[in-house]
Amino acid sequence: MTTNPKNLLDQFEIDPKKSLGQNFLHDPNALEKIVNSAELRPTETAVEIGPGTGTLTQVLAEQALRVFTIEIDERMRPILSRQLAGYPNVTLIYDDVLKVNIPEVIGYQPFVVVANVPYYITSAIIRQILEHKHRPRRAVLTVQQELAERMTAKTGDLSLLAVSVQFYGKPQIVMKLNPAVFWPRPEVESAVVRIDTYDTPPVDVPDDKTFFRVVRAGFSQKRKQLRNSIGSGLAIKAEIAGELLEQAGIDPRRRAETLSLEEWAALTRIYATSAT
C-alpha cells in the first residue's frame, strides 16, 4: 500500500488545494519522530487535525488506544478509508476543526493532539485546543518555523500568541523540518512544537477572560506605550491606565512585548480590583 502522497492523490485524481494549506508530510523518519515526541501512553486517545492522506494517522494508530481524525476536505474520504481500513481504532470525522467540540466528540477523556496543521489557521487552531476547559495533556504541532519561534519566545520579546500559549502550557521546538519532507514543498521552513499543558496557569489571575482582555488591550497598539494601548483597549483614560500600571509595578512607558507573564498577571489583578 503506497504512502506517497503524490501517488495517492494522482490515483484519486485529487489536486492539493492551496486554499486549505495542503502540504502533505510523508517522510517516515519525520513522522516517527513527531509521534515519539508526543510520548503517547498505550491507553491514551490521540486527536489528529488534518490527516490528509493518513500517513501520520497510521503511525499514531500503532501507538495510541484510539485515534480521532478531523479532516475538512471531503475529497480525502476514499483515500483515508482505504489507507486506514486496517486500523479499527481510528475514527474519521469530516468537519471544520474550528466548529468541532473536540472534548465532546471524544467523550471528555484525556487526550493528546498531534497534527500537521494548515499554516493559515494555526493560531485559530491553537486557541481552539488550548482555551477549552478540557484541553489536551499535550499538543505536538507542525507549524511554520517563524510561528514556532514566536510561540517559544522569551520574556522581552513576547507576542500575544506567545503569552496565550505560555499561559496554558510550556512550548518547545522539538525539531525543524526541511521543506523536502512535504509534498507539495511549502515555500517556508517548518518546525514541530510540543506544548505540555498546565493543570493550572503558571500565574495567579482572577480568571482567564479578564487576563486575556487586559493582554489583548496591551497588544492592540503594540507600538505605543502601554499607558496608551491599555487605555484605548480597555476604554479608560490613559492617565488611569498609567496609574494601574504603576500600581502593578510596571513603567507605563514600556511596550507590550517587554512584559512577562507575571507582570501581565499583576496588571490583571490590579485592573480586576479597580473594576469592582
C-alpha positions as CSV (number, residue, x, y, z in Angstrom):
1,M,0.0,0.0,0.0
2,T,1.6,3.3,-1.1
3,T,2.1,6.1,1.4
4,N,3.5,8.6,-1.2
5,P,1.0,11.5,-1.1
6,K,1.6,12.5,-4.7
7,N,0.9,8.9,-5.9
8,L,-2.2,8.6,-3.8
9,L,-3.6,11.9,-4.9
10,D,-2.9,11.1,-8.5
11,Q,-4.7,7.8,-8.2
12,F,-7.8,9.5,-7.0
13,E,-7.4,12.5,-9.3
14,I,-7.1,15.0,-6.5
15,D,-5.0,18.1,-6.6
16,P,-3.8,19.8,-3.4
17,K,-5.7,22.9,-2.5
18,K,-3.6,26.0,-1.7
19,S,-6.7,27.5,-0.1
20,L,-6.6,24.7,2.5
21,G,-2.8,24.9,3.0
22,Q,-2.3,21.3,1.9
23,N,1.3,20.3,2.2
24,F,1.4,16.6,3.0
25,L,4.2,15.3,5.3
26,H,5.5,12.0,4.0
27,D,9.0,11.4,5.3
28,P,8.9,8.2,7.5
29,N,11.7,9.4,9.9
30,A,10.0,12.7,10.5
31,L,6.6,11.0,11.1
32,E,8.1,8.7,13.6
33,K,9.9,11.4,15.5
34,I,6.8,13.5,15.6
35,V,4.7,10.7,17.1
36,N,7.6,9.8,19.5
37,S,7.8,13.3,20.8
38,A,4.1,13.1,21.8
39,E,5.0,10.3,24.3
40,L,1.6,8.7,23.9
41,R,0.5,6.2,26.5
42,P,-0.9,2.9,25.2
43,T,-4.2,3.7,27.0
44,E,-4.4,7.2,25.6
45,T,-6.5,8.9,22.9
46,A,-4.9,10.9,20.1
47,V,-6.6,13.6,18.1
48,E,-5.2,14.4,14.7
49,I,-6.2,17.6,12.9
50,G,-5.9,17.4,9.1
51,P,-4.9,13.7,8.5
52,G,-4.7,14.3,4.7
53,T,-3.7,11.0,3.2
54,G,-3.4,9.2,6.5
55,T,0.4,8.8,6.8
56,L,0.7,10.3,10.2
57,T,-2.5,8.6,11.3
58,Q,-1.1,5.2,10.7
59,V,1.9,5.8,12.9
60,L,-0.4,7.3,15.6
61,A,-2.8,4.3,15.4
62,E,0.1,1.9,16.2
63,Q,0.8,3.7,19.5
64,A,-2.5,5.1,20.8
65,L,-5.5,3.3,22.0
66,R,-7.8,5.4,19.9
67,V,-7.3,8.0,17.2
68,F,-9.8,10.6,16.2
69,T,-9.0,12.5,13.0
70,I,-10.7,15.7,11.9
71,E,-10.5,16.4,8.1
72,I,-12.2,19.3,6.4
73,D,-11.6,18.1,2.8
74,E,-14.3,15.6,1.8
75,R,-12.2,14.6,-1.2
76,M,-10.0,12.7,1.2
77,R,-12.7,10.2,2.1
78,P,-11.8,7.4,-0.4
79,I,-8.0,7.7,0.4
80,L,-8.4,7.7,4.1
81,S,-11.0,4.9,4.0
82,R,-8.6,2.7,2.0
83,Q,-5.4,3.7,3.9
84,L,-6.9,3.2,7.3
85,A,-9.0,0.2,6.6
86,G,-6.7,-2.0,8.7
87,Y,-6.9,0.3,11.8
88,P,-10.2,-0.3,13.7
89,N,-9.1,2.1,16.4
90,V,-9.3,5.1,14.1
91,T,-12.4,7.2,13.9
92,L,-12.7,9.5,10.8
93,I,-14.5,12.8,11.3
94,Y,-15.1,15.1,8.3
95,D,-15.7,18.6,9.5
96,D,-14.1,22.0,10.1
97,V,-12.0,21.6,13.3
98,L,-12.9,25.2,14.3
99,K,-16.5,24.1,14.5
100,V,-15.8,20.8,16.4
101,N,-16.1,20.5,20.2
102,I,-13.2,18.0,20.5
103,P,-13.7,17.0,24.1
104,E,-17.4,16.3,23.5
105,V,-16.6,14.2,20.4
106,I,-14.0,12.0,22.2
107,G,-16.1,11.7,25.4
108,Y,-14.2,14.1,27.7
109,Q,-11.3,11.6,28.2
110,P,-7.6,12.6,28.5
111,F,-6.1,13.1,25.1
112,V,-3.1,14.3,23.1
113,V,-3.3,16.4,19.9
114,V,-0.8,15.6,17.1
115,A,-1.2,17.4,13.9
116,N,0.4,18.9,10.8
117,V,-1.9,21.9,10.8
118,P,-2.6,24.3,7.9
119,Y,-0.4,27.3,8.5
120,Y,-3.0,29.8,7.6
121,I,-5.2,28.9,10.6
122,T,-2.5,27.7,13.0
123,S,-3.3,30.5,15.6
124,A,-7.0,29.8,15.5
125,I,-6.4,26.1,16.0
126,I,-4.1,26.7,18.9
127,R,-6.8,28.9,20.5
128,Q,-9.4,26.2,19.8
129,I,-7.5,23.4,21.6
130,L,-5.9,25.4,24.5
131,E,-8.7,27.7,25.6
132,H,-11.2,24.9,26.1
133,K,-11.6,23.9,29.8
134,H,-10.9,20.2,28.8
135,R,-7.7,20.8,27.0
136,P,-5.2,18.1,25.8
137,R,-2.4,16.9,28.1
138,R,0.0,17.7,25.3
139,A,-0.1,19.1,21.8
140,V,2.5,18.3,19.1
141,L,2.1,20.6,16.2
142,T,3.9,21.0,12.9
143,V,3.8,24.7,12.1
144,Q,5.6,27.4,10.2
145,Q,9.1,27.9,11.8
146,E,8.6,31.6,12.3
147,L,5.4,30.9,14.2
148,A,7.1,28.3,16.3
149,E,9.8,30.8,17.3
150,R,7.1,33.3,18.2
151,M,5.4,30.8,20.4
152,T,8.6,29.9,22.3
153,A,9.9,33.4,22.6
154,K,11.4,34.6,25.9
155,T,10.3,37.5,28.1
156,G,11.3,40.7,26.4
157,D,10.1,39.6,23.0
158,L,6.6,38.1,23.7
159,S,3.7,38.4,21.3
160,L,0.0,37.9,22.0
161,L,0.4,34.4,20.6
162,A,3.4,33.7,23.0
163,V,1.5,34.9,26.0
164,S,-1.5,32.9,25.0
165,V,0.4,29.7,24.6
166,Q,2.7,30.1,27.6
167,F,-0.3,30.9,29.8
168,Y,-1.7,27.4,29.1
169,G,1.4,25.3,28.6
170,K,5.2,25.0,28.2
171,P,6.1,25.2,24.5
172,Q,9.4,23.9,23.0
173,I,10.7,23.4,19.5
174,V,11.5,19.7,19.2
175,M,12.7,19.6,15.6
176,K,12.9,21.6,12.4
177,L,11.7,20.2,9.1
178,N,13.2,20.6,5.7
179,P,10.6,21.5,3.0
180,A,11.6,18.4,1.1
181,V,9.7,16.2,3.7
182,F,6.4,17.7,2.4
183,W,4.6,17.4,-0.9
184,P,4.0,19.9,-2.4
185,R,7.0,21.6,-0.9
186,P,6.0,24.6,1.2
187,E,7.7,27.9,0.5
188,V,8.5,28.4,4.2
189,E,10.5,26.5,6.7
190,S,8.6,24.3,9.2
191,A,9.1,23.2,12.8
192,V,7.5,20.8,15.3
193,V,6.4,22.4,18.6
194,R,5.5,20.4,21.6
195,I,3.2,22.1,24.2
196,D,2.9,20.5,27.6
197,T,-0.3,22.0,29.1
198,Y,-0.6,23.0,32.7
199,D,-3.3,21.8,35.1
200,T,-3.5,25.4,36.4
201,P,-1.9,28.6,34.9
202,P,1.6,29.4,36.0
203,V,0.5,32.8,37.2
204,D,-2.3,34.0,39.5
205,V,-5.2,35.7,37.8
206,P,-8.8,36.3,38.8
207,D,-10.0,34.5,35.7
208,D,-8.8,33.7,32.1
209,K,-11.3,36.0,30.5
210,T,-10.1,39.1,32.4
211,F,-6.5,38.2,31.9
212,F,-6.8,38.0,28.1
213,R,-8.9,41.1,28.0
214,V,-6.0,43.0,29.6
215,V,-3.4,41.3,27.4
216,R,-5.3,41.9,24.2
217,A,-5.7,45.6,25.2
218,G,-1.9,45.8,25.7
219,F,-1.2,44.3,22.3
220,S,-3.9,46.2,20.5
221,Q,-1.5,49.0,19.7
222,K,1.8,47.3,20.4
223,R,4.0,50.1,19.0
224,K,2.5,52.5,21.6
225,Q,3.4,52.9,25.2
226,L,1.4,50.7,27.5
227,R,-0.5,53.5,29.1
228,N,-1.9,54.4,25.7
229,S,-2.6,50.9,24.4
230,I,-4.1,49.7,27.7
231,G,-6.2,52.9,28.0
232,S,-7.5,52.5,24.4
233,G,-8.0,48.8,24.6
234,L,-9.9,48.9,27.9
235,A,-11.7,52.1,27.1
236,I,-10.3,54.1,30.0
237,K,-8.3,57.3,30.1
238,A,-4.6,57.0,29.5
239,E,-3.9,58.6,32.9
240,I,-6.0,56.0,34.7
241,A,-4.2,53.2,32.7
242,G,-0.9,54.7,33.8
243,E,-2.0,54.6,37.4
244,L,-3.0,51.0,37.1
245,L,0.4,50.1,35.6
246,E,2.3,51.9,38.3
247,Q,0.3,50.1,41.0
248,A,1.3,46.8,39.3
249,G,4.9,47.9,39.4
250,I,5.1,48.5,35.7
251,D,6.6,51.6,34.0
252,P,3.7,53.0,31.9
253,R,6.2,53.9,29.1
254,R,7.0,50.3,28.4
255,R,5.6,48.4,25.4
256,A,3.5,45.2,25.5
257,E,6.2,42.8,24.2
258,T,8.5,43.6,27.1
259,L,6.2,42.3,29.8
260,S,6.5,38.9,31.5
261,L,3.5,36.6,32.2
262,E,3.8,37.5,35.9
263,E,3.6,41.3,35.0
264,W,0.5,40.7,32.9
265,A,-1.0,38.8,35.8
266,A,-0.1,41.6,38.3
267,L,-1.7,44.2,36.0
268,T,-4.8,41.9,35.6
269,R,-5.2,41.6,39.4
270,I,-5.0,45.4,39.8
271,Y,-7.4,46.0,36.9
272,A,-9.9,43.5,38.3
273,T,-9.8,45.1,41.7
274,S,-10.3,48.6,40.3
275,A,-13.2,47.5,38.1
276,T,-15.2,46.1,41.1
